[in-house]
């Protein structure tokens, strides 16, 4: 499941994020922020998750699946809600999945 969600994020969301942001009223700078912010979130989530995994992958993988599904859903809902910042919020959540 996590592999599918990651592929969706990298191939669909990344390729369409700038046009999607512009459609909802964002600028080129905002589109760049949307594309770059998941890296920051994934780095910040790395330290707390390694404390709870105890050498196993169950907790981080479950966390990644849940946040990946939530982030992808939020990204799709931004169009319906006509809310530009929902794209940014969804990419922050997807960053936690990475």
C-alpha positions as CSV (number, residue, x, y, z in Angstrom):
1,X,0.0,0.0,0.0
2,X,2.8,2.4,0.9
3,X,4.5,1.7,-2.4
4,X,1.4,2.6,-4.4
5,X,0.8,5.8,-2.4
6,X,4.4,6.8,-2.9
7,X,4.2,6.2,-6.6
8,X,1.0,8.3,-6.8
9,X,2.7,11.1,-5.0
10,X,5.8,11.1,-7.1
11,X,4.3,10.5,-10.5
12,X,0.9,12.2,-10.4
13,X,1.1,14.8,-7.6
14,X,4.6,16.1,-8.4
15,X,3.9,16.4,-12.1
16,X,0.7,18.3,-11.6
17,X,1.3,20.3,-8.5
18,X,2.4,23.5,-10.1
19,X,-0.6,23.7,-12.5
20,X,-2.9,22.6,-9.7
21,X,-1.6,25.4,-7.4
22,X,-1.9,28.0,-10.2
23,X,-5.5,26.8,-10.9
24,X,-6.4,27.4,-7.3
25,X,-4.8,30.9,-7.3
26,X,-1.2,30.1,-6.2
27,X,2.0,31.6,-7.5
28,X,5.1,29.9,-8.9
29,X,6.8,30.3,-5.5
30,X,3.9,28.6,-3.7
31,X,4.1,25.7,-6.2
32,X,7.8,25.4,-5.5
33,X,7.1,25.3,-1.8
34,X,4.4,22.7,-2.3
35,X,6.9,20.5,-4.1
36,X,9.8,21.0,-1.6
37,X,8.1,20.9,1.7
38,X,7.7,17.1,2.1
39,X,11.4,16.7,2.4
40,X,11.5,18.9,5.5
41,X,8.6,17.0,7.1
42,X,10.1,13.6,6.4
43,X,13.3,14.7,8.0
44,X,11.5,16.0,11.1
45,X,9.5,12.8,11.4
46,X,12.5,10.5,11.1
47,X,13.8,11.1,14.7
48,X,10.5,10.5,16.6
49,X,9.6,7.4,14.6
50,X,13.0,5.7,15.2
51,X,12.4,6.0,18.9
52,X,9.2,3.9,18.7
53,X,10.1,1.3,16.1
54,X,12.5,-0.7,18.4
55,X,14.3,-2.1,15.4
56,X,11.1,-3.3,13.7
57,X,9.3,-1.7,10.8
58,X,5.7,-2.2,11.9
59,X,5.0,1.2,13.5
60,X,6.7,3.3,10.9
61,X,5.1,1.4,8.0
62,X,1.7,1.7,9.5
63,X,2.2,5.4,10.2
64,X,3.4,5.9,6.6
65,X,0.4,4.1,5.1
66,X,-2.1,6.1,7.2
67,X,-0.5,9.5,6.5
68,X,0.0,8.6,2.8
69,X,-3.7,7.8,2.4
70,X,-4.7,10.9,4.3
71,X,-2.3,13.2,2.4
72,X,-3.5,11.9,-1.0
73,X,-7.1,12.3,0.0
74,X,-6.5,15.9,1.2
75,X,-4.7,16.7,-2.1
76,X,-7.7,15.6,-4.1
77,X,-10.1,17.5,-1.9
78,X,-8.3,20.8,-2.4
79,X,-10.1,21.1,-5.8
80,X,-13.5,20.4,-4.4
81,X,-13.0,22.8,-1.5
82,X,-11.3,25.4,-3.7
83,X,-8.8,25.9,-0.9
84,X,-5.3,26.6,-2.0
85,X,-3.6,25.9,1.3
86,X,-5.1,22.4,1.5
87,X,-2.5,21.5,-1.2
88,X,0.2,22.6,1.2
89,X,-1.3,20.8,4.2
90,X,-1.6,17.6,2.1
91,X,2.0,17.8,1.1
92,X,3.0,18.3,4.7
93,X,1.1,15.1,5.6
94,X,2.6,13.3,2.7
95,X,6.0,14.3,3.9
96,X,5.3,12.4,7.1
97,X,4.6,9.4,5.0
98,X,8.0,9.5,3.3
